[in-house]
Amino acid sequence: MAVIEVNNLTKDYDHGRGIYDVTFEVNKGETLGFLGPNGAGKSTTMRHLMGFSAPQKGNAKILGMDCRKDYAKILKNVGYLPGEVAIPEGLNGNGFIDMMQGLRKARNQKQAKELSDIFAINLRQNVKRMSIGEKRKLAVIAAFINDPEILLLDEPTSGLDPVMQEKFIEFIKEEKKRGKTILLSSHMFSEVEALCDRIAIIKDGRIISVVEAAQVKHGLRKIVEITFKERDDYKNFLSEKFEFESINEDQLKVSIVMEDADTNKFLAAIVRYNVASFVENPVTLEDYFMHFCKNDKKFGGVTNGKNHKNQ
């Protein structure tokens, strides 16, 4: 069942900035990684899900409710960690947490204490004297304070030191075990690989691929580098129906993208050529992502964000 639904969401800020026909779903108990470079549209999408911005086209829904119209109802079930943390000065940590709980009309001092212990922050400290990392921890506590069933996490470990980043990842793993539904936007491969069930790649405001994380993690896709002995073999191989990642005529070398299911097809083809060598390299998440930073070709994945959990 889809808990988060984004349908053809469009917000054009001109000059190539914005999001365009963004469509994806996050199913109950699933963690979807929203992966893209800075400025790709991750935070804009998150703000629409929080009802902060009205789309020019399309809609965003959480639990079947329109994010813009039913913002107050949705807020009771959602924990939101923004990419940029703005905390009013003049408050200490406890004061900020009280203010955020007041917005949700809820109080959970026990949870506040537990979270402050986990993330090692003194809530009695004045916000003005807090470091960027401490303010980030405070925002994390505010997002999780009421034990929400749905989490919208925008660059959640930005500003945290490596020890706290690892602690946060372990914390989210426990939340996943409890059945939380999570949309996690990031440009950090380690974070996405550690936590996400599916990964949606966004570039220039558009979703260009959605892939099962397990397919990347388990190396079901690979790049095969082939070097030919003869120029004619090199040229003839270019007419084969494989997806070419790169070609180098000077070295008589090509790289093709291949899935495990294509292995027999590849072997049947390659025996017809005079090959000096070929090397298989599993595709990492970073390889997969960088492919789309260079071009928009399909990379053995899918390009529609809906209904891919069970494919």
LOGU-423519 format. One record per residue (C-alpha): residue number from 1; x, y negated, z negated. Coordinates in Angstrom, 1 decimal. Each point is the difference from the previous one (the first is absolute). Layout:
site nr = NUM | x = X | y = Y | z = Z;
...
***
This chain:
site nr = 1 | x = 0.0 | y = 0.0 | z = 0.0;
site nr = 2 | x = 1.3 | y = -3.4 | z = 1.0;
site nr = 3 | x = 0.4 | y = -2.3 | z = -3.0;
site nr = 4 | x = 1.7 | y = -2.8 | z = 1.9;
site nr = 5 | x = -1.2 | y = -0.8 | z = 3.5;
site nr = 6 | x = 1.5 | y = -2.6 | z = 2.3;
site nr = 7 | x = -1.7 | y = -0.4 | z = 3.4;
site nr = 8 | x = 1.3 | y = -2.2 | z = 2.8;
site nr = 9 | x = 1.2 | y = -2.6 | z = -2.5;
site nr = 10 | x = 1.2 | y = -3.1 | z = 1.8;
site nr = 11 | x = 1.3 | y = -3.3 | z = -1.3;
site nr = 12 | x = 1.9 | y = -2.1 | z = 2.5;
site nr = 13 | x = 2.1 | y = -2.8 | z = -1.5;
site nr = 14 | x = 1.4 | y = -0.9 | z = 3.5;
site nr = 15 | x = 3.6 | y = 0.1 | z = 1.2;
site nr = 16 | x = -0.1 | y = 3.8 | z = -0.2;
site nr = 17 | x = -0.7 | y = 0.0 | z = -3.7;
site nr = 18 | x = -2.9 | y = 2.0 | z = -1.5;
site nr = 19 | x = -1.5 | y = 3.5 | z = 0.3;
site nr = 20 | x = -1.8 | y = 1.4 | z = 3.1;
site nr = 21 | x = -2.6 | y = 2.8 | z = 0.0;
site nr = 22 | x = 1.6 | y = 1.7 | z = -3.0;
site nr = 23 | x = -1.8 | y = 3.3 | z = -0.7;
site nr = 24 | x = 0.8 | y = 2.6 | z = -2.6;
site nr = 25 | x = -1.6 | y = 2.0 | z = -2.9;
site nr = 26 | x = 1.3 | y = 1.1 | z = -3.3;
site nr = 27 | x = -1.7 | y = 3.1 | z = -1.3;
site nr = 28 | x = -0.9 | y = 0.8 | z = -3.7;
site nr = 29 | x = 3.1 | y = 1.0 | z = -1.9;
site nr = 30 | x = 2.3 | y = -0.8 | z = 2.9;
site nr = 31 | x = 3.0 | y = -2.4 | z = 0.1;
site nr = 32 | x = 0.4 | y = -1.7 | z = 3.4;
site nr = 33 | x = 3.3 | y = -1.8 | z = 0.6;
site nr = 34 | x = -0.3 | y = -3.3 | z = 1.9;
site nr = 35 | x = 3.4 | y = -0.3 | z = 1.5;
site nr = 36 | x = 1.3 | y = -3.0 | z = 2.0;
site nr = 37 | x = 2.6 | y = -2.8 | z = 0.1;
site nr = 38 | x = -0.6 | y = -3.3 | z = -1.8;
site nr = 39 | x = -2.6 | y = -2.0 | z = 1.9;
site nr = 40 | x = -1.6 | y = 3.0 | z = 1.6;
site nr = 41 | x = -3.4 | y = -0.6 | z = -1.6;
site nr = 42 | x = 0.0 | y = 2.2 | z = -3.1;
site nr = 43 | x = -0.7 | y = -2.7 | z = -2.5;
site nr = 44 | x = -2.7 | y = -1.6 | z = 2.2;
site nr = 45 | x = -1.8 | y = 3.4 | z = 0.1;
site nr = 46 | x = 0.3 | y = 0.3 | z = -3.7;
site nr = 47 | x = -1.5 | y = -3.5 | z = -0.6;
site nr = 48 | x = -3.0 | y = 1.0 | z = 2.2;
site nr = 49 | x = -0.5 | y = 3.1 | z = -2.0;
site nr = 50 | x = 0.0 | y = -2.2 | z = -3.2;
site nr = 51 | x = -2.6 | y = -2.3 | z = 1.6;
site nr = 52 | x = 2.3 | y = -3.0 | z = 0.0;
site nr = 53 | x = -0.3 | y = -0.6 | z = 3.7;
site nr = 54 | x = -2.8 | y = 0.3 | z = 2.5;
site nr = 55 | x = 0.8 | y = 1.9 | z = 3.2;
site nr = 56 | x = -0.8 | y = -1.4 | z = 3.5;
site nr = 57 | x = -1.0 | y = 3.4 | z = 1.1;
site nr = 58 | x = -0.5 | y = 3.4 | z = -1.6;
site nr = 59 | x = -0.4 | y = 0.8 | z = -3.7;
site nr = 60 | x = 1.6 | y = 1.6 | z = -3.0;
site nr = 61 | x = -1.9 | y = 2.2 | z = -2.5;
site nr = 62 | x = 0.8 | y = 1.6 | z = -3.3;
site nr = 63 | x = -2.4 | y = 2.7 | z = -1.4;
site nr = 64 | x = -2.3 | y = -0.9 | z = 2.9;
site nr = 65 | x = -0.2 | y = -3.7 | z = -1.2;
site nr = 66 | x = 1.0 | y = -2.9 | z = 2.2;
site nr = 67 | x = 3.2 | y = -1.5 | z = -1.5;
site nr = 68 | x = -1.0 | y = -3.6 | z = 0.7;
site nr = 69 | x = -3.7 | y = 0.2 | z = -1.1;
site nr = 70 | x = 0.4 | y = 2.4 | z = -2.9;
site nr = 71 | x = 3.3 | y = -1.2 | z = -1.4;
site nr = 72 | x = -1.2 | y = -0.2 | z = -3.6;
site nr = 73 | x = -1.4 | y = 3.6 | z = 0.0;
site nr = 74 | x = 3.1 | y = 1.4 | z = 1.7;
site nr = 75 | x = 2.4 | y = -1.7 | z = -2.5;
site nr = 76 | x = -1.2 | y = 2.2 | z = -2.8;
site nr = 77 | x = 1.4 | y = 3.1 | z = 1.8;
site nr = 78 | x = 3.2 | y = -1.5 | z = 1.5;
site nr = 79 | x = 3.4 | y = -0.8 | z = -1.3;
site nr = 80 | x = 1.9 | y = -2.5 | z = 2.2;
site nr = 81 | x = 3.7 | y = -0.7 | z = -0.1;
site nr = 82 | x = 0.7 | y = -2.9 | z = 2.4;
site nr = 83 | x = 3.2 | y = -0.3 | z = 2.0;
site nr = 84 | x = 0.7 | y = -3.5 | z = -1.5;
site nr = 85 | x = -0.6 | y = -0.4 | z = -3.7;
site nr = 86 | x = -1.3 | y = -3.4 | z = -1.2;
site nr = 87 | x = -0.4 | y = -0.2 | z = -3.7;
site nr = 88 | x = -1.2 | y = -3.2 | z = -1.8;
site nr = 89 | x = 2.6 | y = -1.6 | z = -2.2;
site nr = 90 | x = -0.9 | y = -0.7 | z = -3.6;
site nr = 91 | x = -1.0 | y = 3.6 | z = -0.7;
site nr = 92 | x = 1.9 | y = 2.9 | z = -1.5;
site nr = 93 | x = -0.4 | y = 3.5 | z = 1.3;
site nr = 94 | x = -2.9 | y = 0.8 | z = -2.3;
site nr = 95 | x = -1.8 | y = -3.2 | z = 1.0;
site nr = 96 | x = 0.3 | y = 0.9 | z = 3.7;
site nr = 97 | x = -1.2 | y = 3.6 | z = -0.6;
site nr = 98 | x = -3.0 | y = -1.4 | z = -2.0;
site nr = 99 | x = -0.8 | y = -2.4 | z = 2.8;
site nr = 100 | x = 0.1 | y = 2.8 | z = 2.6;
site nr = 101 | x = -2.2 | y = 2.2 | z = -2.1;
site nr = 102 | x = -2.4 | y = -2.8 | z = -0.5;
site nr = 103 | x = -0.5 | y = -0.2 | z = 3.7;
site nr = 104 | x = -1.1 | y = 3.6 | z = -0.1;
site nr = 105 | x = -1.9 | y = -0.4 | z = -3.2;
site nr = 106 | x = 1.9 | y = 2.9 | z = -1.6;
site nr = 107 | x = 2.5 | y = 0.4 | z = -2.8;
site nr = 108 | x = 2.6 | y = 2.8 | z = -0.4;
site nr = 109 | x = 2.7 | y = -0.9 | z = -2.5;
site nr = 110 | x = 1.1 | y = 3.6 | z = -0.4;
site nr = 111 | x = 0.7 | y = 0.3 | z = 3.7;
site nr = 112 | x = 1.8 | y = -3.4 | z = 0.0;
site nr = 113 | x = 2.3 | y = 1.3 | z = -2.8;
site nr = 114 | x = 0.7 | y = 3.3 | z = 1.8;
site nr = 115 | x = 0.8 | y = -1.7 | z = 3.3;
site nr = 116 | x = 2.3 | y = -2.6 | z = -1.6;
site nr = 117 | x = 1.9 | y = 2.9 | z = -1.6;
site nr = 118 | x = 0.3 | y = 1.8 | z = 3.3;
site nr = 119 | x = 1.3 | y = -3.0 | z = 1.9;
site nr = 120 | x = 2.0 | y = -1.4 | z = -2.9;
site nr = 121 | x = -1.4 | y = -3.5 | z = -0.2;
site nr = 122 | x = -0.6 | y = -2.3 | z = -3.0;
site nr = 123 | x = -3.6 | y = -1.3 | z = 0.4;
site nr = 124 | x = 0.6 | y = -2.7 | z = -2.7;
site nr = 125 | x = 2.6 | y = -1.7 | z = 2.3;
site nr = 126 | x = -1.1 | y = -3.2 | z = 1.7;
site nr = 127 | x = -0.5 | y = 0.4 | z = 3.7;
site nr = 128 | x = 2.2 | y = -3.1 | z = 0.7;
site nr = 129 | x = 3.0 | y = 1.8 | z = -1.4;
site nr = 130 | x = -0.7 | y = 3.3 | z = 1.9;
site nr = 131 | x = 2.3 | y = 1.1 | z = 2.8;
site nr = 132 | x = -1.5 | y = 1.0 | z = 3.4;
site nr = 133 | x = 0.2 | y = 3.7 | z = -1.0;
site nr = 134 | x = -1.8 | y = -0.6 | z = -3.3;
site nr = 135 | x = -2.8 | y = -1.9 | z = 1.8;
site nr = 136 | x = -0.3 | y = 2.9 | z = 2.4;
site nr = 137 | x = -0.3 | y = 2.4 | z = -2.9;
site nr = 138 | x = -2.7 | y = -2.3 | z = -1.5;
site nr = 139 | x = -1.9 | y = 0.2 | z = 3.3;
site nr = 140 | x = 0.3 | y = 3.8 | z = 0.0;
site nr = 141 | x = -1.5 | y = 0.1 | z = -3.4;
site nr = 142 | x = -2.9 | y = -2.3 | z = 1.0;
site nr = 143 | x = -0.7 | y = 2.3 | z = 3.0;
site nr = 144 | x = -0.2 | y = 3.2 | z = -2.0;
site nr = 145 | x = -1.4 | y = -1.4 | z = -3.3;
site nr = 146 | x = -3.5 | y = 1.2 | z = 0.5;
site nr = 147 | x = 0.9 | y = 3.4 | z = 1.4;
site nr = 148 | x = -1.5 | y = -0.7 | z = 3.5;
site nr = 149 | x = -0.9 | y = 2.9 | z = 2.3;
site nr = 150 | x = 1.1 | y = -1.9 | z = 3.1;
site nr = 151 | x = 3.4 | y = -1.8 | z = 0.3;
site nr = 152 | x = 1.1 | y = -2.5 | z = 2.6;
site nr = 153 | x = 3.8 | y = -0.4 | z = -0.5;
site nr = 154 | x = 1.7 | y = -2.6 | z = 2.2;
site nr = 155 | x = 3.8 | y = 0.4 | z = 0.0;
site nr = 156 | x = -0.3 | y = 1.3 | z = -3.6;
site nr = 157 | x = 3.7 | y = 0.5 | z = -0.9;
site nr = 158 | x = 1.1 | y = -3.3 | z = 1.5;
site nr = 159 | x = 2.1 | y = -1.9 | z = -2.7;
site nr = 160 | x = 0.4 | y = 3.1 | z = -2.2;
site nr = 161 | x = 3.5 | y = 1.3 | z = -0.7;
site nr = 162 | x = 0.9 | y = 3.6 | z = 1.2;
site nr = 163 | x = -0.8 | y = 1.6 | z = -3.4;
site nr = 164 | x = -3.4 | y = -1.7 | z = -0.1;
site nr = 165 | x = -0.7 | y = 0.9 | z = 3.6;
site nr = 166 | x = 0.6 | y = 3.7 | z = -0.8;
site nr = 167 | x = -2.1 | y = -0.3 | z = -3.1;
site nr = 168 | x = -2.8 | y = -1.6 | z = 2.0;
site nr = 169 | x = 0.1 | y = 2.9 | z = 2.6;
site nr = 170 | x = -0.2 | y = 2.6 | z = -2.8;
site nr = 171 | x = -3.0 | y = -1.9 | z = -1.5;
site nr = 172 | x = -1.8 | y = -0.1 | z = 3.4;
site nr = 173 | x = 0.6 | y = 3.8 | z = 0.4;
site nr = 174 | x = -1.8 | y = 0.5 | z = -3.3;
site nr = 175 | x = -2.9 | y = -2.3 | z = 1.2;
site nr = 176 | x = -0.2 | y = 2.1 | z = 3.2;
site nr = 177 | x = -0.4 | y = 3.2 | z = -2.1;
site nr = 178 | x = -2.9 | y = -1.7 | z = -1.7;
site nr = 179 | x = -1.8 | y = -0.4 | z = 3.3;
site nr = 180 | x = 0.5 | y = -3.7 | z = 0.6;
site nr = 181 | x = -0.5 | y = -1.4 | z = 3.5;
site nr = 182 | x = 2.9 | y = -2.2 | z = 1.0;
site nr = 183 | x = 0.9 | y = -2.3 | z = 2.9;
site nr = 184 | x = 3.7 | y = -0.8 | z = -0.4;
site nr = 185 | x = 1.6 | y = -2.6 | z = 2.4;
site nr = 186 | x = 3.7 | y = 0.0 | z = 0.2;
site nr = 187 | x = 3.1 | y = -0.3 | z = 2.2;
site nr = 188 | x = 2.0 | y = 2.3 | z = -2.3;
site nr = 189 | x = 0.3 | y = 3.5 | z = 1.6;
site nr = 190 | x = 0.9 | y = 1.8 | z = -3.3;
site nr = 191 | x = -3.1 | y = -1.4 | z = -1.7;
site nr = 192 | x = -2.3 | y = 1.1 | z = 2.8;
site nr = 193 | x = 1.6 | y = 3.4 | z = 0.4;
site nr = 194 | x = -0.2 | y = 0.7 | z = -3.7;
site nr = 195 | x = -3.7 | y = -1.0 | z = -0.5;
site nr = 196 | x = -2.0 | y = 0.1 | z = 3.2;
site nr = 197 | x = -2.2 | y = 2.7 | z = 1.6;
site nr = 198 | x = -0.4 | y = -1.8 | z = 3.3;
site nr = 199 | x = 1.8 | y = -3.0 | z = 1.4;
site nr = 200 | x = -1.4 | y = -2.8 | z = 2.2;
site nr = 201 | x = 2.6 | y = -2.0 | z = 1.9;
site nr = 202 | x = -1.0 | y = -3.6 | z = 0.7;
site nr = 203 | x = 1.9 | y = -2.3 | z = 2.4;
site nr = 204 | x = -0.9 | y = -3.5 | z = 1.1;
site nr = 205 | x = -3.4 | y = 0.3 | z = -1.7;
site nr = 206 | x = -1.0 | y = 3.2 | z = 1.6;
site nr = 207 | x = -0.1 | y = 3.6 | z = -1.2;
site nr = 208 | x = 2.2 | y = 1.9 | z = 2.5;
site nr = 209 | x = 0.2 | y = 3.5 | z = -1.6;
site nr = 210 | x = -1.4 | y = 2.0 | z = -2.8;
site nr = 211 | x = 1.9 | y = 3.2 | z = -1.0;
site nr = 212 | x = -0.2 | y = 2.7 | z = -2.7;
site nr = 213 | x = 2.9 | y = -0.6 | z = -2.3;
site nr = 214 | x = 0.7 | y = 3.7 | z = -0.3;
site nr = 215 | x = 0.6 | y = 0.1 | z = 3.8;
site nr = 216 | x = 2.8 | y = -2.5 | z = -0.4;
site nr = 217 | x = 1.3 | y = 1.4 | z = -3.3;
site nr = 218 | x = 0.2 | y = 3.6 | z = 1.3;
site nr = 219 | x = 1.7 | y = -0.9 | z = 3.2;
site nr = 220 | x = -2.7 | y = 1.2 | z = 2.3;
site nr = 221 | x = 1.2 | y = -2.6 | z = 2.5;
site nr = 222 | x = 3.5 | y = -0.2 | z = 1.2;
site nr = 223 | x = 2.2 | y = -1.9 | z = 2.4;
site nr = 224 | x = 2.0 | y = 2.2 | z = 2.3;
site nr = 225 | x = 3.2 | y = -1.4 | z = 1.6;
site nr = 226 | x = 1.0 | y = 1.7 | z = 3.2;
site nr = 227 | x = 3.2 | y = -0.6 | z = 1.9;
site nr = 228 | x = 0.3 | y = 1.3 | z = 3.6;
site nr = 229 | x = 3.1 | y = 1.2 | z = 1.9;
site nr = 230 | x = -1.2 | y = -1.2 | z = 3.3;
site nr = 231 | x = -1.6 | y = -3.3 | z = 1.1;
site nr = 232 | x = -2.6 | y = 1.7 | z = 2.2;
site nr = 233 | x = -1.2 | y = 2.1 | z = -3.0;
site nr = 234 | x = -0.2 | y = -3.2 | z = -2.1;
site nr = 235 | x = -2.1 | y = -1.7 | z = 2.7;
site nr = 236 | x = -2.3 | y = 3.0 | z = 0.6;
site nr = 237 | x = -0.7 | y = 0.4 | z = -3.7;
site nr = 238 | x = -1.4 | y = -3.5 | z = -0.1;
site nr = 239 | x = -3.0 | y = 1.2 | z = 2.0;
site nr = 240 | x = -0.9 | y = 2.6 | z = -2.7;
site nr = 241 | x = -3.1 | y = -0.8 | z = -2.0;
site nr = 242 | x = 1.7 | y = -0.8 | z = -3.3;
site nr = 243 | x = -0.1 | y = -3.2 | z = -2.0;
site nr = 244 | x = 3.3 | y = -1.7 | z = 0.4;
site nr = 245 | x = 1.3 | y = -1.9 | z = -2.9;
site nr = 246 | x = 3.2 | y = -1.2 | z = 1.7;
site nr = 247 | x = 2.0 | y = 0.6 | z = 3.2;
site nr = 248 | x = 3.7 | y = -0.6 | z = 0.7;
site nr = 249 | x = 1.1 | y = 0.5 | z = 3.6;
site nr = 250 | x = 3.7 | y = -0.7 | z = -0.7;
site nr = 251 | x = 0.1 | y = 2.8 | z = -2.5;
site nr = 252 | x = -2.5 | y = 2.2 | z = 1.8;
site nr = 253 | x = -1.9 | y = 0.2 | z = -3.2;
site nr = 254 | x = -3.7 | y = -0.2 | z = -0.9;
site nr = 255 | x = -2.0 | y = 0.1 | z = -3.3;
site nr = 256 | x = -3.5 | y = 1.4 | z = 0.0;
site nr = 257 | x = -2.7 | y = 0.1 | z = -2.7;
site nr = 258 | x = -1.3 | y = 3.4 | z = -0.7;
site nr = 259 | x = -2.3 | y = 1.9 | z = -2.4;
site nr = 260 | x = 0.5 | y = 3.5 | z = -1.2;
site nr = 261 | x = -2.9 | y = 1.1 | z = 2.2;
site nr = 262 | x = 2.0 | y = -1.1 | z = 3.1;
site nr = 263 | x = 3.0 | y = 2.1 | z = -0.7;
site nr = 264 | x = -0.8 | y = 2.8 | z = 2.5;
site nr = 265 | x = -0.9 | y = -2.5 | z = 2.7;
site nr = 266 | x = 3.4 | y = -1.7 | z = -0.6;
site nr = 267 | x = 2.0 | y = 3.2 | z = 0.1;
site nr = 268 | x = -1.8 | y = 1.1 | z = 3.2;
site nr = 269 | x = 1.0 | y = -3.3 | z = 1.6;
site nr = 270 | x = 3.5 | y = -0.4 | z = -1.2;
site nr = 271 | x = 1.3 | y = 3.4 | z = 1.3;
site nr = 272 | x = -0.4 | y = -1.4 | z = 3.5;
site nr = 273 | x = 2.7 | y = -2.6 | z = -0.6;
site nr = 274 | x = 3.7 | y = 0.0 | z = -0.5;
site nr = 275 | x = 0.3 | y = -1.4 | z = -3.5;
site nr = 276 | x = 3.1 | y = -0.9 | z = -1.9;
site nr = 277 | x = -1.7 | y = -0.2 | z = -3.3;
site nr = 278 | x = -3.3 | y = -0.7 | z = -1.8;
site nr = 279 | x = -0.5 | y = -1.0 | z = -3.7;
site nr = 280 | x = -3.2 | y = 0.0 | z = -2.0;
site nr = 281 | x = -0.5 | y = -2.8 | z = -2.6;
site nr = 282 | x = -3.1 | y = 0.0 | z = -2.2;
site nr = 283 | x = -1.9 | y = -3.3 | z = 0.1;
site nr = 284 | x = 0.0 | y = -1.9 | z = -3.3;
site nr = 285 | x = -2.7 | y = -2.5 | z = -1.0;
site nr = 286 | x = 2.5 | y = -2.7 | z = 0.8;
site nr = 287 | x = 0.7 | y = 1.4 | z = 3.5;
site nr = 288 | x = -3.8 | y = 0.2 | z = 0.5;
site nr = 289 | x = -0.5 | y = -3.6 | z = -1.1;
site nr = 290 | x = 2.9 | y = -1.4 | z = 1.9;
site nr = 291 | x = -1.3 | y = 1.6 | z = 3.2;
site nr = 292 | x = -3.1 | y = -2.2 | z = -0.3;
site nr = 293 | x = 2.1 | y = -3.1 | z = -0.8;
site nr = 294 | x = 1.6 | y = 0.4 | z = 3.4;
site nr = 295 | x = -3.0 | y = 1.0 | z = 2.0;
site nr = 296 | x = -3.6 | y = 1.1 | z = -0.2;
site nr = 297 | x = 0.2 | y = 3.4 | z = 1.7;
site nr = 298 | x = -1.7 | y = 2.9 | z = -1.7;
site nr = 299 | x = 2.5 | y = 1.9 | z = -2.1;
site nr = 300 | x = -1.8 | y = 3.3 | z = -0.4;
site nr = 301 | x = -2.5 | y = -1.6 | z = -2.4;
site nr = 302 | x = -3.4 | y = -1.5 | z = 0.3;
site nr = 303 | x = -1.1 | y = -3.5 | z = 0.5;
site nr = 304 | x = -3.4 | y = -0.2 | z = -1.5;
site nr = 305 | x = -0.2 | y = -0.5 | z = -3.7;
site nr = 306 | x = -3.3 | y = 1.8 | z = -0.6;
site nr = 307 | x = -0.7 | y = 3.6 | z = -1.0;
site nr = 308 | x = 3.5 | y = 1.4 | z = 0.1;
site nr = 309 | x = 0.2 | y = 1.6 | z = -3.4;
site nr = 310 | x = -0.9 | y = 3.5 | z = 1.2;
site nr = 311 | x = 1.3 | y = 0.0 | z = 3.5;
***
